[in-house]
Amino acid sequence: MYDMNHMKRLGKLTDLAPDAFKAFQDFDKKALAEGAIPAKTKSMLAIAVALTTQCSYCIEVHRRRAVKAGVTEQELAEIAMVATALNAGAAIAHASHLFPDAQPHP
């Protein structure tokens, strides 16, 4: 199912919802642009979020942007581990719902 060539199909949105699609593109560009947070850092954040949401297309799009921004393979590896840690942390935190009658641990 995953095929980066499918991204070309999004051009259809330009025909069917041009104003909304253009607004999304403008927002995306501005959100990831250089600002108080450097564009390279924003690229790394985008990868971490994409890994967490598990969107293969987002992972690839943001990986390409990050590499162009100078993100190294070492940084990509660390980003992957940060995303992994946050996903694991969320699972642990949600485990609290498994024990509704448990008393707080001292």
NUKOL-855280 format. One line per field, with one value per residue: y, z, x of N, C-alpha, C in turn; residue in three letters; chain. Coordinates in pm, 1 decimal, always signed. Layout:
<recs>
n_yy = Y	... $
n_zz = Z	... $
n_xx = X	... $
ca_yy = Y	... $
ca_zz = Z	... $
ca_xx = X	... $
c_yy = Y	... $
c_zz = Z	... $
c_xx = X	... $
rest = ALA	... $
kette = A	... $
</recs>
This chain:
<recs>
n_yy = -119.2	+128.2	+369.2	+601.1	+724.2	+759.3	+1000.6	+1185.2	+1187.0	+1365.0	+1601.6	+1616.2	+1730.1	+1994.9	+2054.4	+1993.2	+2108.3	+2371.3	+2614.9	+2536.7	+2338.1	+2484.5	+2657.1	+2473.0	+2393.0	+2638.0	+2686.4	+2461.6	+2510.8	+2753.3	+2678.6	+2506.5	+2664.4	+2861.6	+3008.7	+3110.7	+2864.1	+2677.0	+2578.7	+2328.2	+2197.4	+2192.1	+2017.2	+1783.3	+1751.3	+1710.6	+1462.4	+1299.0	+1320.4	+1214.6	+951.7	+871.0	+895.0	+713.8	+745.4	+655.3	+803.9	+1066.1	+1025.8	+974.6	+1209.5	+1407.9	+1307.1	+1342.1	+1624.5	+1684.0	+1573.9	+1739.2	+1969.7	+1921.4	+1724.9	+1452.6	+1097.0	+990.9	+1169.1	+1113.5	+851.8	+895.2	+1052.0	+861.6	+695.5	+866.9	+906.2	+642.7	+603.7	+784.9	+674.0	+429.7	+525.3	+637.7	+407.1	+286.0	+481.2	+472.5	+222.3	+253.3	+262.2	+2.7	-86.3	+1.0	-10.6	+3.1	+114.7	+422.6	+409.8	+416.2 $
n_zz = +0.0	+81.4	-102.8	-229.7	-469.3	-464.5	-346.1	-547.7	-628.9	-471.8	-599.8	-704.5	-507.5	-542.7	-758.9	-664.1	-409.7	-398.2	-249.7	+22.1	+14.2	-69.2	+147.9	+345.9	+247.2	+262.7	+539.3	+637.6	+527.1	+654.8	+924.3	+944.3	+882.3	+928.6	+1244.2	+1579.7	+1663.4	+1508.3	+1159.1	+1105.5	+1351.7	+1370.5	+1161.9	+1270.4	+1485.8	+1343.6	+1225.3	+1454.7	+1545.5	+1322.7	+1327.8	+1564.9	+1510.3	+1313.9	+1034.9	+727.5	+493.5	+590.8	+744.4	+543.4	+382.0	+569.7	+648.2	+416.2	+398.3	+634.8	+595.3	+386.6	+535.0	+682.3	+878.0	+1037.3	+999.1	+1250.6	+1412.1	+1314.0	+1407.3	+1684.9	+1707.2	+1637.6	+1861.0	+2065.3	+1989.3	+2016.7	+2292.7	+2392.4	+2294.2	+2430.1	+2690.7	+2692.6	+2674.8	+2919.8	+3099.9	+3036.2	+3130.4	+3385.8	+3385.6	+3391.3	+3645.5	+3831.9	+4099.3	+4247.7	+4510.7	+4569.3	+4520.0	+4771.9 $
n_xx = +81.1	+192.2	+352.1	+559.7	+503.7	+234.5	+195.6	+193.9	-63.3	-191.5	-209.2	-456.9	-609.3	-553.1	-711.6	-969.8	-1004.5	-879.3	-823.1	-817.1	-619.4	-395.6	-378.1	-307.3	-54.1	+84.8	+72.3	+214.7	+467.5	+534.8	+524.8	+741.0	+953.1	+1254.2	+1292.5	+1230.6	+1296.0	+1540.3	+1532.2	+1647.6	+1624.0	+1347.2	+1296.4	+1397.3	+1223.3	+986.9	+1037.3	+1049.2	+784.8	+651.6	+749.2	+632.8	+357.4	+351.9	+337.4	+418.0	+458.3	+492.9	+722.7	+914.1	+900.5	+974.1	+1221.7	+1372.0	+1368.7	+1501.9	+1758.8	+1843.4	+1859.2	+2080.0	+2083.5	+2231.6	+2313.2	+2365.8	+2223.3	+1965.2	+1938.1	+1937.0	+1708.0	+1518.6	+1539.2	+1454.4	+1185.5	+1100.5	+1135.9	+946.7	+709.8	+713.4	+703.4	+447.5	+292.0	+354.0	+255.7	-16.5	-71.0	-150.3	-424.1	-498.0	-514.2	-734.3	-811.9	-584.7	-371.1	-195.2	+155.3	+401.9 $
ca_yy = +0.0	+245.8	+395.5	+745.7	+774.3	+796.5	+1142.0	+1262.2	+1192.6	+1477.3	+1710.3	+1618.1	+1825.2	+2128.0	+2070.6	+1977.9	+2196.6	+2450.2	+2711.6	+2465.1	+2270.5	+2589.9	+2702.9	+2371.0	+2401.8	+2760.1	+2664.9	+2365.1	+2579.0	+2851.7	+2609.7	+2441.6	+2762.3	+2916.5	+3099.9	+3100.9	+2728.7	+2661.5	+2486.6	+2193.9	+2140.4	+2164.0	+1895.3	+1670.5	+1736.2	+1653.6	+1319.1	+1232.6	+1311.8	+1120.1	+816.6	+843.0	+874.0	+600.9	+777.3	+626.4	+915.5	+1176.9	+989.4	+992.5	+1351.6	+1483.3	+1259.1	+1410.9	+1764.5	+1688.6	+1549.8	+1864.4	+2069.8	+1886.4	+1623.8	+1339.4	+964.7	+979.2	+1243.5	+1036.4	+738.7	+945.0	+1091.6	+737.5	+646.5	+957.2	+871.0	+511.3	+623.4	+849.6	+575.5	+334.9	+597.8	+649.4	+276.0	+268.1	+571.5	+421.6	+100.0	+290.0	+234.3	-140.5	-115.5	+109.9	-21.5	+5.2	+227.7	+488.0	+350.4	+515.9 $
ca_zz = +0.0	+88.3	-224.2	-236.7	-591.2	-432.2	-308.1	-668.4	-640.0	-393.5	-692.7	-723.5	-410.2	-602.6	-845.2	-593.1	-292.6	-416.3	-143.4	+144.4	-5.3	-70.6	+286.3	+415.5	+201.3	+318.5	+683.3	+655.2	+495.2	+759.4	+1051.6	+941.8	+842.7	+1028.9	+1338.5	+1711.0	+1656.6	+1376.7	+1065.8	+1122.9	+1471.4	+1334.7	+1080.9	+1360.9	+1557.6	+1249.5	+1213.2	+1578.8	+1544.8	+1216.5	+1377.8	+1669.4	+1446.8	+1224.5	+897.6	+639.8	+400.4	+667.6	+779.8	+426.7	+343.7	+667.9	+642.5	+303.8	+437.5	+741.0	+534.3	+316.5	+637.7	+744.3	+983.6	+1011.3	+1032.8	+1396.3	+1464.8	+1280.3	+1499.7	+1816.6	+1694.1	+1642.2	+1998.4	+2142.7	+1956.4	+2077.0	+2437.3	+2420.0	+2271.2	+2542.5	+2807.7	+2683.7	+2707.7	+3064.5	+3167.3	+3015.9	+3208.7	+3511.3	+3368.3	+3410.0	+3788.2	+3886.5	+4244.3	+4312.9	+4598.0	+4529.2	+4570.6	+4857.8 $
ca_xx = +0.0	+279.0	+428.2	+577.3	+441.5	+96.7	+194.7	+163.1	-208.5	-241.9	-236.0	-602.6	-662.7	-540.3	-829.4	-1096.7	-1010.6	-757.0	-795.4	-781.3	-491.3	-293.5	-363.8	-228.1	+84.6	+143.1	+88.6	+322.4	+592.7	+563.4	+548.0	+872.4	+1054.1	+1345.4	+1227.2	+1294.2	+1353.2	+1603.6	+1465.9	+1704.6	+1561.1	+1208.0	+1299.3	+1415.8	+1096.6	+889.4	+1066.3	+1008.2	+638.3	+613.3	+776.4	+535.3	+227.0	+375.7	+296.8	+532.9	+478.5	+550.2	+860.2	+1000.4	+903.4	+1051.8	+1360.5	+1437.5	+1388.5	+1603.0	+1889.8	+1878.6	+1890.0	+2207.3	+2070.6	+2320.7	+2259.8	+2372.8	+2108.1	+1845.5	+1931.4	+1897.4	+1567.8	+1440.6	+1538.4	+1368.5	+1047.3	+1075.5	+1123.2	+818.1	+603.1	+717.4	+656.3	+301.7	+234.8	+367.9	+162.3	-152.3	-86.9	-217.4	-566.6	-520.2	-522.6	-815.1	-827.7	-453.6	-340.7	-70.4	+280.1	+469.1 $
c_yy = +126.1	+256.7	+547.3	+805.0	+814.5	+944.5	+1231.5	+1278.4	+1310.0	+1601.1	+1724.4	+1716.4	+1968.4	+2157.0	+2078.5	+2072.1	+2290.1	+2545.5	+2642.6	+2398.0	+2371.3	+2641.6	+2602.7	+2382.2	+2524.6	+2744.5	+2572.8	+2432.4	+2677.0	+2785.0	+2550.3	+2536.6	+2803.2	+3015.0	+3096.7	+2963.4	+2714.4	+2556.5	+2343.8	+2125.1	+2105.1	+2037.7	+1772.3	+1645.0	+1669.3	+1503.9	+1244.6	+1216.7	+1210.7	+975.6	+776.4	+817.0	+759.1	+622.8	+760.4	+740.9	+1033.1	+1148.7	+1017.6	+1139.0	+1430.0	+1435.2	+1331.4	+1556.5	+1776.1	+1669.2	+1675.2	+1973.9	+2037.2	+1786.8	+1501.2	+1206.4	+941.6	+1050.2	+1169.4	+918.5	+783.9	+991.5	+968.3	+685.8	+735.8	+923.8	+737.1	+525.0	+687.0	+755.3	+474.7	+400.9	+613.1	+517.9	+251.0	+355.3	+521.6	+290.1	+129.3	+262.1	+86.1	-176.6	-7.5	+105.8	-15.1	+131.1	+291.7	+422.0	+456.2	+570.8 $
c_zz = +0.0	-39.1	-236.6	-364.4	-568.3	-394.1	-427.7	-686.4	-564.0	-479.2	-721.0	-625.6	-460.8	-691.1	-764.6	-473.4	-294.2	-301.9	-15.6	+130.3	-5.2	+70.8	+367.5	+376.8	+260.2	+468.1	+711.0	+633.2	+606.0	+892.4	+1058.4	+905.2	+961.2	+1116.6	+1469.9	+1726.9	+1517.7	+1290.3	+1080.4	+1243.0	+1443.2	+1248.9	+1169.1	+1443.0	+1468.8	+1231.8	+1337.7	+1584.4	+1440.5	+1259.0	+1482.4	+1611.2	+1346.6	+1083.7	+806.7	+544.5	+472.2	+704.4	+661.9	+385.5	+440.2	+677.0	+531.8	+338.4	+539.9	+684.8	+458.9	+415.2	+713.8	+858.3	+943.9	+1043.0	+1183.6	+1460.9	+1434.3	+1375.7	+1638.2	+1816.3	+1705.2	+1785.2	+2089.0	+2117.1	+2019.2	+2227.4	+2471.5	+2397.0	+2385.7	+2669.6	+2808.9	+2719.2	+2857.7	+3138.9	+3154.1	+3090.1	+3342.3	+3504.8	+3388.8	+3555.6	+3861.1	+4039.5	+4319.8	+4396.7	+4549.5	+4595.0	+4653.5	+4797.2 $
c_xx = +85.8	+361.3	+438.7	+518.5	+296.3	+86.6	+162.0	+12.7	-268.3	-264.4	-385.1	-667.6	-653.0	-660.8	-958.5	-1113.6	-889.5	-725.1	-748.9	-645.0	-376.7	-269.8	-282.4	-81.1	+153.9	+169.9	+206.7	+458.0	+631.3	+595.2	+688.3	+986.4	+1141.1	+1269.3	+1302.3	+1358.2	+1413.8	+1531.5	+1518.8	+1640.5	+1415.8	+1198.9	+1312.9	+1288.9	+992.3	+912.3	+1020.3	+856.7	+592.1	+638.5	+672.3	+396.5	+231.4	+320.3	+419.1	+562.6	+544.1	+695.4	+952.5	+1011.2	+992.2	+1195.9	+1435.0	+1467.0	+1500.7	+1743.4	+1935.2	+1917.9	+2018.0	+2198.7	+2152.6	+2251.5	+2262.2	+2254.1	+1977.5	+1828.0	+1884.8	+1752.0	+1478.7	+1431.2	+1453.3	+1222.1	+1009.1	+1053.4	+988.6	+701.5	+597.5	+665.7	+505.1	+234.7	+241.5	+267.1	+18.5	-176.7	-154.5	-367.7	-599.0	-547.5	-604.5	-828.1	-695.5	-437.7	-210.7	+48.4	+353.3	+595.1 $
rest = MET	TYR	ASP	MET	ASN	HIS	MET	LYS	ARG	LEU	GLY	LYS	LEU	THR	ASP	LEU	ALA	PRO	ASP	ALA	PHE	LYS	ALA	PHE	GLN	ASP	PHE	ASP	LYS	LYS	ALA	LEU	ALA	GLU	GLY	ALA	ILE	PRO	ALA	LYS	THR	LYS	SER	MET	LEU	ALA	ILE	ALA	VAL	ALA	LEU	THR	THR	GLN	CYS	SER	TYR	CYS	ILE	GLU	VAL	HIS	ARG	ARG	ARG	ALA	VAL	LYS	ALA	GLY	VAL	THR	GLU	GLN	GLU	LEU	ALA	GLU	ILE	ALA	MET	VAL	ALA	THR	ALA	LEU	ASN	ALA	GLY	ALA	ALA	ILE	ALA	HIS	ALA	SER	HIS	LEU	PHE	PRO	ASP	ALA	GLN	PRO	HIS	PRO $
kette = A	A	A	A	A	A	A	A	A	A	A	A	A	A	A	A	A	A	A	A	A	A	A	A	A	A	A	A	A	A	A	A	A	A	A	A	A	A	A	A	A	A	A	A	A	A	A	A	A	A	A	A	A	A	A	A	A	A	A	A	A	A	A	A	A	A	A	A	A	A	A	A	A	A	A	A	A	A	A	A	A	A	A	A	A	A	A	A	A	A	A	A	A	A	A	A	A	A	A	A	A	A	A	A	A	A $
</recs>
